[in-house]
Amino acid sequence: MKSILFKVFGVPVYAFGLAICVAFMQSFWLTRRLIARDRRDPPFKAGATEEEKKAFLEWIYDLGFGAMVGAVVGARVFHVLFEGVWREFLADPMRFFRVWEGGLVWYGGFVGAFSVCLWMVVRRGVHPWQLGDFIAPGISFGYFIGRLGCFMNGCCYGCPVSWGIEMVERHDHIPRHPTHLYESGSALLIGFFLLWLLPRRTFRGQVWWSYVALYAVSRFIVEFWRDDWRGEYGPFMTSQWIAIVMLPAAVVAMLVLRRKGAISPPAVENA
C-alpha cells in the first residue's frame, strides 16, 4: 500500500485519485467502443447518418464528464451525511473538495452520476436503458480500478483476521480482510459477465439492471467483512440497506422491461 505514488515537481500524485481518474476514462472509452461496434440495438436514432453517429459518439465524452462531476459530488455528499463526519466538514468546508484524501461513498457516486446522466440522456432523447446497457460494463471495470486505489490508499479496510493483509497506511500492524480486493475481484468478474451478456441481451435494460442486481449482492456480502465506519442502522450498514432495496428493484425492472418486447435481431446486410 502506498497512498502517494510519486511527486511531480513536488506535487503528490495520490493512488486513490489517480485510480478514480483512470476508472472514469476507461469507463467511457469502453462505452464509446461498445456502441460503435454494436449491430443489434445501438442507441442512435433510426436512420442516423454517419455524421450523426459520429456526433453521438463524441457526446459520450460529454456524458462522461457530467457523470464524473455528479459522481464526485454525490459520493462526497453521502460520505458527509451518512458516515458521521459532517461536523468535521463544517469546521473545514474546503475539505469537501479534497477528494484525493478519500471519503467517497460508492452508492452516493452512483446516485449522483446516474442522476446527471439520466438528465442528459432524456434531454437528448435517448432511451435510457438502451444506453445503460452499454455503460454498465465500463462502470463495473471502473469500480475494479477504483477499489485498487482504495487498497493502495489503505481505506475501506476489513476486519482483523490472522491470515489477512496489514493496512500499512493505518500504522496498526493488524492483518485484515482485504475487502478492497474482494470487491475489486467481484467487479472484474461482473464486468466480464456483462461483456458476455451484451451481444446476447434480449431486451433493453437487461445488462444495466443485471449489473445493479449483481453489484448489490456482491456489496451486501462484502460489507460483513468491512471494519471502517460507514453508518450503521440496525443489523446492517447503510450500503447493505441500499443493496436490499436495489436488488428487488433491479429484478422488478427486468421483469417489466422484458414484457415490453424483445430486441430485434440484427438486419442481414446484402452482399
CYANA upper distance limits for C-alpha pairs under 8 A (distance plus 0.5 A):
  1 MET  CA    151 PHE  CA      6.99
  1 MET  CA    152 MET  CA      4.71
  1 MET  CA    153 ASN  CA      6.83
  1 MET  CA    154 GLY  CA      6.89
  1 MET  CA    167 MET  CA      7.57
  1 MET  CA    168 VAL  CA      6.66
  1 MET  CA    169 GLU  CA      7.45
  2 LYS  CA     15 ALA  CA      7.63
  2 LYS  CA    152 MET  CA      5.59
  2 LYS  CA    153 ASN  CA      6.57
  2 LYS  CA    154 GLY  CA      8.28
  2 LYS  CA    168 VAL  CA      8.44
  2 LYS  CA    169 GLU  CA      7.83
  3 SER  CA     14 TYR  CA      6.09
  3 SER  CA     15 ALA  CA      5.76
  3 SER  CA     16 PHE  CA      7.39
  3 SER  CA    152 MET  CA      5.99
  3 SER  CA    153 ASN  CA      4.70
  3 SER  CA    154 GLY  CA      7.68
  3 SER  CA    169 GLU  CA      7.94
  4 ILE  CA     12 PRO  CA      6.70
  4 ILE  CA     13 VAL  CA      6.20
  4 ILE  CA     14 TYR  CA      4.89
  4 ILE  CA     15 ALA  CA      6.26
  4 ILE  CA    153 ASN  CA      8.40
  5 LEU  CA     12 PRO  CA      8.01
  5 LEU  CA     13 VAL  CA      6.32
  5 LEU  CA     14 TYR  CA      6.34
  5 LEU  CA     15 ALA  CA      6.21
  6 PHE  CA     12 PRO  CA      6.49
  6 PHE  CA     13 VAL  CA      6.08
  6 PHE  CA     14 TYR  CA      8.14
  7 LYS  CA     11 VAL  CA      5.58
  7 LYS  CA     12 PRO  CA      4.78
  7 LYS  CA     13 VAL  CA      6.14
  8 VAL  CA     12 PRO  CA      6.98
  8 VAL  CA     13 VAL  CA      7.74
 13 VAL  CA     17 GLY  CA      8.02
 13 VAL  CA     18 LEU  CA      7.58
 14 TYR  CA     18 LEU  CA      6.61
 14 TYR  CA    100 TRP  CA      6.90
 14 TYR  CA    101 GLU  CA      8.49
 14 TYR  CA    153 ASN  CA      8.50
 15 ALA  CA     19 ALA  CA      6.50
 15 ALA  CA    149 GLY  CA      5.95
 15 ALA  CA    152 MET  CA      6.66
 15 ALA  CA    153 ASN  CA      6.92
 16 PHE  CA     20 ILE  CA      6.78
 16 PHE  CA    100 TRP  CA      6.71
 16 PHE  CA    101 GLU  CA      8.23
 16 PHE  CA    102 GLY  CA      7.61
 16 PHE  CA    146 GLY  CA      7.63
 16 PHE  CA    148 LEU  CA      8.47
 16 PHE  CA    149 GLY  CA      4.69
 16 PHE  CA    150 CYS  CA      6.39
 16 PHE  CA    152 MET  CA      7.48
 16 PHE  CA    153 ASN  CA      6.45
 17 GLY  CA     21 CYS  CA      6.85
 17 GLY  CA     99 VAL  CA      7.84
 17 GLY  CA    100 TRP  CA      5.25
 17 GLY  CA    101 GLU  CA      8.43
 17 GLY  CA    149 GLY  CA      7.97
 18 LEU  CA     22 VAL  CA      6.66
 18 LEU  CA    149 GLY  CA      8.06
 19 ALA  CA     23 ALA  CA      6.43
 19 ALA  CA    145 ILE  CA      6.47
 19 ALA  CA    146 GLY  CA      5.73
 19 ALA  CA    148 LEU  CA      7.74
 19 ALA  CA    149 GLY  CA      5.59
 20 ILE  CA     24 PHE  CA      6.80
 20 ILE  CA    142 GLY  CA      8.36
 20 ILE  CA    145 ILE  CA      7.90
 20 ILE  CA    146 GLY  CA      5.87
 20 ILE  CA    149 GLY  CA      7.86
 21 CYS  CA     25 MET  CA      6.81
 22 VAL  CA     26 GLN  CA      6.50
 22 VAL  CA    142 GLY  CA      8.26
 22 VAL  CA    145 ILE  CA      7.97
 23 ALA  CA     27 SER  CA      6.56
 23 ALA  CA    141 PHE  CA      7.89
 23 ALA  CA    142 GLY  CA      4.64
 23 ALA  CA    143 TYR  CA      7.43
 23 ALA  CA    145 ILE  CA      6.15
 23 ALA  CA    146 GLY  CA      6.64
 24 PHE  CA     28 PHE  CA      6.99
 24 PHE  CA     64 GLY  CA      7.84
 24 PHE  CA     68 MET  CA      7.38
 24 PHE  CA    142 GLY  CA      6.83
 25 MET  CA     29 TRP  CA      6.54
 26 GLN  CA     30 LEU  CA      6.48
 26 GLN  CA    138 GLY  CA      7.28
 26 GLN  CA    141 PHE  CA      8.35
 26 GLN  CA    142 GLY  CA      7.10
 27 SER  CA     31 THR  CA      6.71
 27 SER  CA    135 ILE  CA      7.84
 27 SER  CA    137 PRO  CA      8.23
 27 SER  CA    138 GLY  CA      4.45
 27 SER  CA    139 ILE  CA      6.11
 27 SER  CA    141 PHE  CA      7.51
 27 SER  CA    142 GLY  CA      6.19
 28 PHE  CA     32 ARG  CA      6.52
 28 PHE  CA     60 ILE  CA      7.41
 28 PHE  CA     61 TYR  CA      7.10
 28 PHE  CA     64 GLY  CA      6.35
 28 PHE  CA    135 ILE  CA      7.86
 28 PHE  CA    138 GLY  CA      7.12
 29 TRP  CA     33 ARG  CA      6.76
 29 TRP  CA     61 TYR  CA      8.48
 30 LEU  CA     34 LEU  CA      6.56
 30 LEU  CA    137 PRO  CA      8.45
 30 LEU  CA    138 GLY  CA      6.28
 31 THR  CA     35 ILE  CA      6.74
 31 THR  CA     60 ILE  CA      8.30
 31 THR  CA    134 PHE  CA      6.00
 31 THR  CA    135 ILE  CA      5.73
 31 THR  CA    137 PRO  CA      8.24
 31 THR  CA    138 GLY  CA      6.65
 32 ARG  CA     36 ALA  CA      6.69
 32 ARG  CA     57 LEU  CA      6.44
 32 ARG  CA     60 ILE  CA      6.93
 33 ARG  CA     37 ARG  CA      6.76
 34 LEU  CA     38 ASP  CA      6.58
 34 LEU  CA    134 PHE  CA      6.80
 35 ILE  CA     42 PRO  CA      6.41
 35 ILE  CA     43 PRO  CA      7.91
 35 ILE  CA     57 LEU  CA      8.30
 35 ILE  CA    134 PHE  CA      7.00
 36 ALA  CA     42 PRO  CA      8.32
 36 ALA  CA     57 LEU  CA      7.98
 38 ASP  CA     42 PRO  CA      6.28
 38 ASP  CA    199 PRO  CA      8.25
 39 ARG  CA    266 PRO  CA      6.48
 40 ARG  CA    199 PRO  CA      7.85
 40 ARG  CA    263 ILE  CA      8.10
 40 ARG  CA    264 SER  CA      7.71
 40 ARG  CA    265 PRO  CA      6.54
 40 ARG  CA    266 PRO  CA      5.21
 41 ASP  CA    130 GLN  CA      8.23
 41 ASP  CA    263 ILE  CA      7.52
 41 ASP  CA    264 SER  CA      8.22
 41 ASP  CA    266 PRO  CA      8.12
 42 PRO  CA    130 GLN  CA      8.23
 42 PRO  CA    131 LEU  CA      8.45
 43 PRO  CA    126 VAL  CA      7.25
 43 PRO  CA    127 HIS  CA      7.66
 43 PRO  CA    130 GLN  CA      6.68
 43 PRO  CA    131 LEU  CA      6.38
 44 PHE  CA     48 ALA  CA      6.88
 44 PHE  CA     53 LYS  CA      7.05
 44 PHE  CA     56 PHE  CA      7.90
 44 PHE  CA    126 VAL  CA      8.26
 45 LYS  CA    126 VAL  CA      8.36
 48 ALA  CA     52 GLU  CA      6.29
 48 ALA  CA     53 LYS  CA      6.85
 49 THR  CA     53 LYS  CA      6.72
 50 GLU  CA     54 LYS  CA      6.63
 51 GLU  CA     55 ALA  CA      6.65
 52 GLU  CA     56 PHE  CA      6.65
 53 LYS  CA     57 LEU  CA      6.80
 54 LYS  CA     58 GLU  CA      6.84
 55 ALA  CA     59 TRP  CA      6.70
 56 PHE  CA     60 ILE  CA      7.07
 57 LEU  CA     61 TYR  CA      8.04
 58 GLU  CA     62 ASP  CA      7.78
 59 TRP  CA     63 LEU  CA      6.75
 60 ILE  CA     64 GLY  CA      6.61
 61 TYR  CA     65 PHE  CA      6.77
 62 ASP  CA     66 GLY  CA      6.80
 63 LEU  CA     67 ALA  CA      6.59
 63 LEU  CA    117 CYS  CA      6.86
 63 LEU  CA    120 MET  CA      7.53
 64 GLY  CA     68 MET  CA      6.59
 65 PHE  CA     69 VAL  CA      6.88
 66 GLY  CA     70 GLY  CA      6.67
 66 GLY  CA    113 ALA  CA      7.83
 66 GLY  CA    116 VAL  CA      6.73
 66 GLY  CA    117 CYS  CA      7.31
 67 ALA  CA     71 ALA  CA      6.33
 67 ALA  CA    112 GLY  CA      7.97
 67 ALA  CA    113 ALA  CA      4.79
 67 ALA  CA    114 PHE  CA      7.59
 67 ALA  CA    116 VAL  CA      6.51
 67 ALA  CA    117 CYS  CA      6.40
 68 MET  CA     72 VAL  CA      6.70
 68 MET  CA    113 ALA  CA      7.04
 69 VAL  CA     73 VAL  CA      6.74
 69 VAL  CA    113 ALA  CA      7.82
 70 GLY  CA     74 GLY  CA      6.37
 70 GLY  CA    109 GLY  CA      7.41
 70 GLY  CA    112 GLY  CA      4.91
 70 GLY  CA    113 ALA  CA      4.95
 70 GLY  CA    114 PHE  CA      8.26
 70 GLY  CA    115 SER  CA      7.91
 70 GLY  CA    116 VAL  CA      6.40
 71 ALA  CA     75 ALA  CA      6.32
 71 ALA  CA    108 GLY  CA      7.56
 71 ALA  CA    109 GLY  CA      4.28
 71 ALA  CA    110 PHE  CA      6.55
 71 ALA  CA    111 VAL  CA      7.72
 71 ALA  CA    112 GLY  CA      5.23
 71 ALA  CA    113 ALA  CA      4.89
 71 ALA  CA    114 PHE  CA      8.47
 72 VAL  CA     76 ARG  CA      6.56
 72 VAL  CA     99 VAL  CA      8.38
 72 VAL  CA    104 LEU  CA      7.83
 72 VAL  CA    109 GLY  CA      6.35
 72 VAL  CA    112 GLY  CA      8.03
 73 VAL  CA     77 VAL  CA      6.58
 73 VAL  CA    109 GLY  CA      7.55
 73 VAL  CA    112 GLY  CA      7.20
 74 GLY  CA     78 PHE  CA      6.67
 74 GLY  CA    105 VAL  CA      8.45
 74 GLY  CA    108 GLY  CA      5.08
 74 GLY  CA    109 GLY  CA      5.15
 74 GLY  CA    110 PHE  CA      7.92
 74 GLY  CA    111 VAL  CA      6.97
 74 GLY  CA    112 GLY  CA      4.87
 74 GLY  CA    113 ALA  CA      7.89
 75 ALA  CA     79 HIS  CA      6.73
 75 ALA  CA    103 GLY  CA      8.40
 75 ALA  CA    104 LEU  CA      5.17
 75 ALA  CA    105 VAL  CA      5.02
 75 ALA  CA    106 TRP  CA      6.48
 75 ALA  CA    107 TYR  CA      7.40
 75 ALA  CA    108 GLY  CA      4.57
 75 ALA  CA    109 GLY  CA      4.48
 75 ALA  CA    110 PHE  CA      8.06
 75 ALA  CA    112 GLY  CA      7.68
 76 ARG  CA     80 VAL  CA      6.77
 76 ARG  CA     96 PHE  CA      7.44
 76 ARG  CA     99 VAL  CA      8.27
 76 ARG  CA    103 GLY  CA      7.10
 76 ARG  CA    104 LEU  CA      5.65
 76 ARG  CA    105 VAL  CA      7.12
 76 ARG  CA    108 GLY  CA      7.71
 76 ARG  CA    109 GLY  CA      8.12
 77 VAL  CA     81 LEU  CA      6.59
 77 VAL  CA    108 GLY  CA      7.50
 78 PHE  CA     82 PHE  CA      6.13
 78 PHE  CA     83 GLU  CA      8.04
 78 PHE  CA    104 LEU  CA      8.12
 78 PHE  CA    105 VAL  CA      6.50
 78 PHE  CA    107 TYR  CA      8.34
 78 PHE  CA    108 GLY  CA      5.60
 79 HIS  CA     83 GLU  CA      5.86
 79 HIS  CA     84 GLY  CA      8.42
 79 HIS  CA     85 VAL  CA      7.98
 79 HIS  CA    103 GLY  CA      6.51
 79 HIS  CA    104 LEU  CA      6.36
 79 HIS  CA    105 VAL  CA      6.00
 79 HIS  CA    108 GLY  CA      8.17
 80 VAL  CA     84 GLY  CA      7.08
 80 VAL  CA     85 VAL  CA      5.90
 80 VAL  CA     86 TRP  CA      5.41
 80 VAL  CA     89 PHE  CA      7.86
 81 LEU  CA     85 VAL  CA      7.83
 81 LEU  CA     86 TRP  CA      6.79
 82 PHE  CA    230 ARG  CA      7.50
 82 PHE  CA    231 GLY  CA      6.08
 82 PHE  CA    238 THR  CA      7.96
 83 GLU  CA    229 TRP  CA      7.18
 83 GLU  CA    230 ARG  CA      5.43
 83 GLU  CA    231 GLY  CA      5.34
 84 GLY  CA    231 GLY  CA      7.46
 85 VAL  CA     89 PHE  CA      7.13
 86 TRP  CA     90 LEU  CA      6.65
 87 ARG  CA     91 ALA  CA      6.78
 88 GLU  CA     92 ASP  CA      6.81
 89 PHE  CA     93 PRO  CA      5.54
 89 PHE  CA     94 MET  CA      8.20
 89 PHE  CA     95 ARG  CA      6.74
 89 PHE  CA     96 PHE  CA      7.16
 94 MET  CA     98 ARG  CA      7.64
 95 ARG  CA     99 VAL  CA      8.33
 98 ARG  CA    102 GLY  CA      8.45
 99 VAL  CA    103 GLY  CA      7.28
 99 VAL  CA    104 LEU  CA      7.77
102 GLY  CA    153 ASN  CA      8.46
102 GLY  CA    155 CYS  CA      7.98
104 LEU  CA    108 GLY  CA      8.24
104 LEU  CA    109 GLY  CA      7.93
105 VAL  CA    109 GLY  CA      6.78
106 TRP  CA    110 PHE  CA      6.56
107 TYR  CA    111 VAL  CA      6.62
107 TYR  CA    239 SER  CA      7.66
107 TYR  CA    242 ILE  CA      8.46
108 GLY  CA    112 GLY  CA      6.57
109 GLY  CA    113 ALA  CA      6.43
110 PHE  CA    114 PHE  CA      6.32
111 VAL  CA    115 SER  CA      6.51
112 GLY  CA    116 VAL  CA      6.90
113 ALA  CA    117 CYS  CA      6.50
114 PHE  CA    118 LEU  CA      6.36
115 SER  CA    119 TRP  CA      6.77
116 VAL  CA    120 MET  CA      6.78
117 CYS  CA    121 VAL  CA      6.39
118 LEU  CA    122 VAL  CA      6.48
118 LEU  CA    128 PRO  CA      7.20
119 TRP  CA    123 ARG  CA      6.54
120 MET  CA    124 ARG  CA      6.78
121 VAL  CA    125 GLY  CA      6.75
121 VAL  CA    126 VAL  CA      5.88
121 VAL  CA    127 HIS  CA      7.84
121 VAL  CA    128 PRO  CA      6.76
122 VAL  CA    126 VAL  CA      6.38
122 VAL  CA    127 HIS  CA      7.80
122 VAL  CA    128 PRO  CA      7.52
126 VAL  CA    130 GLN  CA      8.35
126 VAL  CA    131 LEU  CA      7.83
127 HIS  CA    131 LEU  CA      6.91
128 PRO  CA    132 GLY  CA      6.40
129 TRP  CA    133 ASP  CA      6.70
129 TRP  CA    204 ARG  CA      6.23
129 TRP  CA    205 GLY  CA      4.92
129 TRP  CA    208 TRP  CA      7.39
130 GLN  CA    134 PHE  CA      7.98
130 GLN  CA    204 ARG  CA      5.56
130 GLN  CA    205 GLY  CA      6.42
131 LEU  CA    135 ILE  CA      7.02
132 GLY  CA    136 ALA  CA      6.54
132 GLY  CA    205 GLY  CA      7.08
132 GLY  CA    207 VAL  CA      8.11
132 GLY  CA    208 TRP  CA      5.87
133 ASP  CA    137 PRO  CA      8.34
133 ASP  CA    198 LEU  CA      7.53
133 ASP  CA    204 ARG  CA      7.62
133 ASP  CA    205 GLY  CA      6.22
133 ASP  CA    206 GLN  CA      7.35
133 ASP  CA    207 VAL  CA      5.29
133 ASP  CA    208 TRP  CA      5.21
134 PHE  CA    138 GLY  CA      8.28
134 PHE  CA    198 LEU  CA      8.03
134 PHE  CA    207 VAL  CA      8.30
134 PHE  CA    208 TRP  CA      8.32
135 ILE  CA    139 ILE  CA      6.92
135 ILE  CA    208 TRP  CA      8.03
136 ALA  CA    140 SER  CA      6.89
136 ALA  CA    191 GLY  CA      8.40
136 ALA  CA    194 LEU  CA      7.87
136 ALA  CA    207 VAL  CA      7.25
136 ALA  CA    208 TRP  CA      5.81
136 ALA  CA    211 TYR  CA      6.88
137 PRO  CA    141 PHE  CA      6.82
137 PRO  CA    190 ILE  CA      8.41
137 PRO  CA    191 GLY  CA      5.44
137 PRO  CA    192 PHE  CA      7.96
137 PRO  CA    194 LEU  CA      6.09
137 PRO  CA    195 LEU  CA      6.70
137 PRO  CA    211 TYR  CA      8.39
138 GLY  CA    142 GLY  CA      6.37
138 GLY  CA    191 GLY  CA      7.80
139 ILE  CA    143 TYR  CA      6.60
140 SER  CA    144 PHE  CA      6.84
140 SER  CA    187 ALA  CA      5.79
140 SER  CA    188 LEU  CA      7.22
140 SER  CA    190 ILE  CA      7.15
140 SER  CA    191 GLY  CA      5.56
140 SER  CA    211 TYR  CA      8.21
141 PHE  CA    145 ILE  CA      6.96
141 PHE  CA    187 ALA  CA      6.86
141 PHE  CA    188 LEU  CA      6.31
141 PHE  CA    191 GLY  CA      6.13
142 GLY  CA    146 GLY  CA      6.60
143 TYR  CA    147 ARG  CA      6.57
143 TYR  CA    184 SER  CA      7.26
143 TYR  CA    187 ALA  CA      6.82
144 PHE  CA    148 LEU  CA      7.12
144 PHE  CA    183 GLU  CA      7.78
144 PHE  CA    184 SER  CA      4.74
144 PHE  CA    185 GLY  CA      7.24
144 PHE  CA    186 SER  CA      8.40
144 PHE  CA    187 ALA  CA      5.73
144 PHE  CA    188 LEU  CA      6.17
145 ILE  CA    149 GLY  CA      7.13
145 ILE  CA    184 SER  CA      7.55
146 GLY  CA    150 CYS  CA      7.03
146 GLY  CA    184 SER  CA      8.33
147 ARG  CA    151 PHE  CA      6.77
147 ARG  CA    180 HIS  CA      5.84
147 ARG  CA    181 LEU  CA      7.39
147 ARG  CA    183 GLU  CA      7.39
147 ARG  CA    184 SER  CA      5.87
148 LEU  CA    152 MET  CA      6.83
148 LEU  CA    180 HIS  CA      7.20
148 LEU  CA    181 LEU  CA      7.31
148 LEU  CA    184 SER  CA      7.05
149 GLY  CA    153 ASN  CA      6.57
150 CYS  CA    154 GLY  CA      6.53
150 CYS  CA    155 CYS  CA      6.00
150 CYS  CA    156 CYS  CA      6.98
150 CYS  CA    180 HIS  CA      6.84
151 PHE  CA    155 CYS  CA      7.12
151 PHE  CA    156 CYS  CA      8.13
151 PHE  CA    157 TYR  CA      8.34
151 PHE  CA    178 PRO  CA      8.16
151 PHE  CA    180 HIS  CA      6.10
151 PHE  CA    181 LEU  CA      7.53
153 ASN  CA    169 GLU  CA      7.45
154 GLY  CA    167 MET  CA      5.99
154 GLY  CA    168 VAL  CA      7.34
154 GLY  CA    169 GLU  CA      5.77
154 GLY  CA    170 ARG  CA      7.24
155 CYS  CA    228 ASP  CA      8.32
156 CYS  CA    179 THR  CA      7.66
156 CYS  CA    180 HIS  CA      6.96
156 CYS  CA    226 ARG  CA      7.47
156 CYS  CA    227 ASP  CA      8.09
156 CYS  CA    228 ASP  CA      6.48
157 TYR  CA    167 MET  CA      7.82
157 TYR  CA    176 ARG  CA      7.55
157 TYR  CA    177 HIS  CA      7.53
157 TYR  CA    178 PRO  CA      6.92
157 TYR  CA    179 THR  CA      6.54
157 TYR  CA    180 HIS  CA      7.32
157 TYR  CA    226 ARG  CA      6.53
157 TYR  CA    227 ASP  CA      6.56
157 TYR  CA    228 ASP  CA      6.61
158 GLY  CA    176 ARG  CA      5.79
158 GLY  CA    177 HIS  CA      4.95
158 GLY  CA    178 PRO  CA      6.36
158 GLY  CA    179 THR  CA      5.79
158 GLY  CA    225 TRP  CA      5.87
158 GLY  CA    226 ARG  CA      4.57
158 GLY  CA    227 ASP  CA      5.26
158 GLY  CA    228 ASP  CA      7.57
159 CYS  CA    176 ARG  CA      5.75
159 CYS  CA    177 HIS  CA      6.09
159 CYS  CA    225 TRP  CA      6.05
159 CYS  CA    226 ARG  CA      6.12
159 CYS  CA    227 ASP  CA      5.26
160 PRO  CA    164 GLY  CA      7.67
160 PRO  CA    174 ILE  CA      6.98
160 PRO  CA    175 PRO  CA      6.17
160 PRO  CA    176 ARG  CA      4.63
160 PRO  CA    177 HIS  CA      6.86
161 VAL  CA    175 PRO  CA      6.33
161 VAL  CA    176 ARG  CA      5.55
161 VAL  CA    177 HIS  CA      6.64
162 SER  CA    175 PRO  CA      6.63
162 SER  CA    176 ARG  CA      7.92
163 TRP  CA    175 PRO  CA      7.20
163 TRP  CA    176 ARG  CA      8.13
164 GLY  CA    175 PRO  CA      4.98
164 GLY  CA    176 ARG  CA      4.92
164 GLY  CA    177 HIS  CA      5.59
164 GLY  CA    178 PRO  CA      7.24
165 ILE  CA    174 ILE  CA      8.28
165 ILE  CA    175 PRO  CA      5.07
165 ILE  CA    176 ARG  CA      5.68
165 ILE  CA    177 HIS  CA      7.06
165 ILE  CA    178 PRO  CA      6.79
166 GLU  CA    172 ASP  CA      8.48
166 GLU  CA    173 HIS  CA      6.12
166 GLU  CA    174 ILE  CA      5.94
166 GLU  CA    175 PRO  CA      4.73
166 GLU  CA    176 ARG  CA      6.52
167 MET  CA    171 HIS  CA      7.62
167 MET  CA    172 ASP  CA      8.14
167 MET  CA    173 HIS  CA      7.55
167 MET  CA    174 ILE  CA      7.77
167 MET  CA    175 PRO  CA      7.61
167 MET  CA    176 ARG  CA      7.76
168 VAL  CA    172 ASP  CA      8.07
168 VAL  CA    173 HIS  CA      7.50
177 HIS  CA    225 TRP  CA      7.20
177 HIS  CA    226 ARG  CA      8.17
178 PRO  CA    182 TYR  CA      7.02
179 THR  CA    183 GLU  CA      6.74
179 THR  CA    222 VAL  CA      7.14
179 THR  CA    225 TRP  CA      7.22
179 THR  CA    226 ARG  CA      6.91
180 HIS  CA    184 SER  CA      6.50
181 LEU  CA    185 GLY  CA      6.35
182 TYR  CA    186 SER  CA      6.73
182 TYR  CA    222 VAL  CA      7.61
183 GLU  CA    187 ALA  CA      6.55
183 GLU  CA    218 SER  CA      7.75
183 GLU  CA    219 ARG  CA      7.74
183 GLU  CA    222 VAL  CA      7.50
184 SER  CA    188 LEU  CA      6.78
185 GLY  CA    189 LEU  CA      6.91
186 SER  CA    190 ILE  CA      6.61
186 SER  CA    218 SER  CA      7.40
187 ALA  CA    191 GLY  CA      6.46
187 ALA  CA    215 TYR  CA      8.00
188 LEU  CA    192 PHE  CA      6.90
189 LEU  CA    193 PHE  CA      6.74
190 ILE  CA    194 LEU  CA      6.68
190 ILE  CA    211 TYR  CA      7.69
190 ILE  CA    214 LEU  CA      7.65
190 ILE  CA    215 TYR  CA      8.32
191 GLY  CA    195 LEU  CA      6.82
192 PHE  CA    196 TRP  CA      6.79
193 PHE  CA    197 LEU  CA      6.64
194 LEU  CA    198 LEU  CA      6.46
194 LEU  CA    207 VAL  CA      6.69
194 LEU  CA    210 SER  CA      8.36
194 LEU  CA    211 TYR  CA      7.74
195 LEU  CA    199 PRO  CA      8.14
196 TRP  CA    200 ARG  CA      7.76
197 LEU  CA    201 ARG  CA      6.29
197 LEU  CA    207 VAL  CA      7.17
198 LEU  CA    207 VAL  CA      6.73
201 ARG  CA    206 GLN  CA      6.76
201 ARG  CA    207 VAL  CA      7.43
201 ARG  CA    263 ILE  CA      8.15
202 THR  CA    206 GLN  CA      7.76
202 THR  CA    258 ARG  CA      8.29
202 THR  CA    262 ALA  CA      5.76
202 THR  CA    263 ILE  CA      5.90
203 PHE  CA    257 LEU  CA      7.31
203 PHE  CA    258 ARG  CA      6.24
203 PHE  CA    261 GLY  CA      7.06
203 PHE  CA    262 ALA  CA      5.23
203 PHE  CA    263 ILE  CA      5.62
204 ARG  CA    257 LEU  CA      7.40
204 ARG  CA    258 ARG  CA      8.33
204 ARG  CA    262 ALA  CA      8.21
204 ARG  CA    263 ILE  CA      7.43
205 GLY  CA    209 TRP  CA      6.44
205 GLY  CA    254 MET  CA      7.49
205 GLY  CA    257 LEU  CA      7.45
206 GLN  CA    210 SER  CA      6.42
206 GLN  CA    254 MET  CA      6.69
206 GLN  CA    257 LEU  CA      8.43
206 GLN  CA    258 ARG  CA      8.50
207 VAL  CA    211 TYR  CA      6.74
208 TRP  CA    212 VAL  CA      7.01
209 TRP  CA    213 ALA  CA      6.62
209 TRP  CA    250 ALA  CA      5.71
209 TRP  CA    251 VAL  CA      7.98
209 TRP  CA    253 ALA  CA      7.67
209 TRP  CA    254 MET  CA      7.03
210 SER  CA    214 LEU  CA      6.55
210 SER  CA    250 ALA  CA      7.67
211 TYR  CA    215 TYR  CA      6.40
212 VAL  CA    216 ALA  CA      6.58
212 VAL  CA    246 MET  CA      7.50
212 VAL  CA    247 LEU  CA      7.55
212 VAL  CA    250 ALA  CA      6.80
213 ALA  CA    217 VAL  CA      6.90
213 ALA  CA    246 MET  CA      7.32
213 ALA  CA    247 LEU  CA      5.32
213 ALA  CA    248 PRO  CA      8.32
213 ALA  CA    250 ALA  CA      6.10
213 ALA  CA    251 VAL  CA      7.65
214 LEU  CA    218 SER  CA      6.71
214 LEU  CA    247 LEU  CA      8.43
215 TYR  CA    219 ARG  CA      6.43
216 ALA  CA    220 PHE  CA      6.50
216 ALA  CA    240 GLN  CA      8.50
216 ALA  CA    242 ILE  CA      8.49
216 ALA  CA    243 ALA  CA      5.07
216 ALA  CA    244 ILE  CA      7.86
216 ALA  CA    246 MET  CA      6.96
216 ALA  CA    247 LEU  CA      6.38
217 VAL  CA    221 ILE  CA      6.86
217 VAL  CA    243 ALA  CA      7.44
217 VAL  CA    247 LEU  CA      7.71
218 SER  CA    222 VAL  CA      6.75
219 ARG  CA    223 GLU  CA      6.51
219 ARG  CA    239 SER  CA      7.91
219 ARG  CA    240 GLN  CA      7.59
219 ARG  CA    243 ALA  CA      7.64
220 PHE  CA    224 PHE  CA      7.86
220 PHE  CA    239 SER  CA      7.64
220 PHE  CA    240 GLN  CA      5.40
220 PHE  CA    243 ALA  CA      6.59
220 PHE  CA    244 ILE  CA      8.27
221 ILE  CA    225 TRP  CA      8.44
222 VAL  CA    226 ARG  CA      7.31
223 GLU  CA    237 MET  CA      7.99
223 GLU  CA    239 SER  CA      8.17
223 GLU  CA    240 GLN  CA      7.50
230 ARG  CA    237 MET  CA      7.05
230 ARG  CA    238 THR  CA      7.20
230 ARG  CA    239 SER  CA      8.37
231 GLY  CA    237 MET  CA      6.22
231 GLY  CA    238 THR  CA      6.06
232 GLU  CA    236 PHE  CA      6.53
232 GLU  CA    237 MET  CA      4.88
232 GLU  CA    238 THR  CA      6.52
233 TYR  CA    237 MET  CA      6.42
233 TYR  CA    238 THR  CA      7.16
236 PHE  CA    240 GLN  CA      6.36
236 PHE  CA    241 TRP  CA      6.97
237 MET  CA    241 TRP  CA      6.97
238 THR  CA    242 ILE  CA      6.84
239 SER  CA    243 ALA  CA      6.60
240 GLN  CA    244 ILE  CA      6.62
241 TRP  CA    245 VAL  CA      7.02
242 ILE  CA    246 MET  CA      6.58
243 ALA  CA    247 LEU  CA      6.50
244 ILE  CA    248 PRO  CA      7.76
245 VAL  CA    249 ALA  CA      6.84
246 MET  CA    250 ALA  CA      6.49
247 LEU  CA    251 VAL  CA      6.87
248 PRO  CA    252 VAL  CA      6.56
249 ALA  CA    253 ALA  CA      6.56
250 ALA  CA    254 MET  CA      6.72
251 VAL  CA    255 LEU  CA      6.80
252 VAL  CA    256 VAL  CA      6.69
253 ALA  CA    257 LEU  CA      6.53
254 MET  CA    258 ARG  CA      6.35
255 LEU  CA    259 ARG  CA      7.10
256 VAL  CA    260 LYS  CA      7.33
257 LEU  CA    261 GLY  CA      7.89
258 ARG  CA    262 ALA  CA      7.37
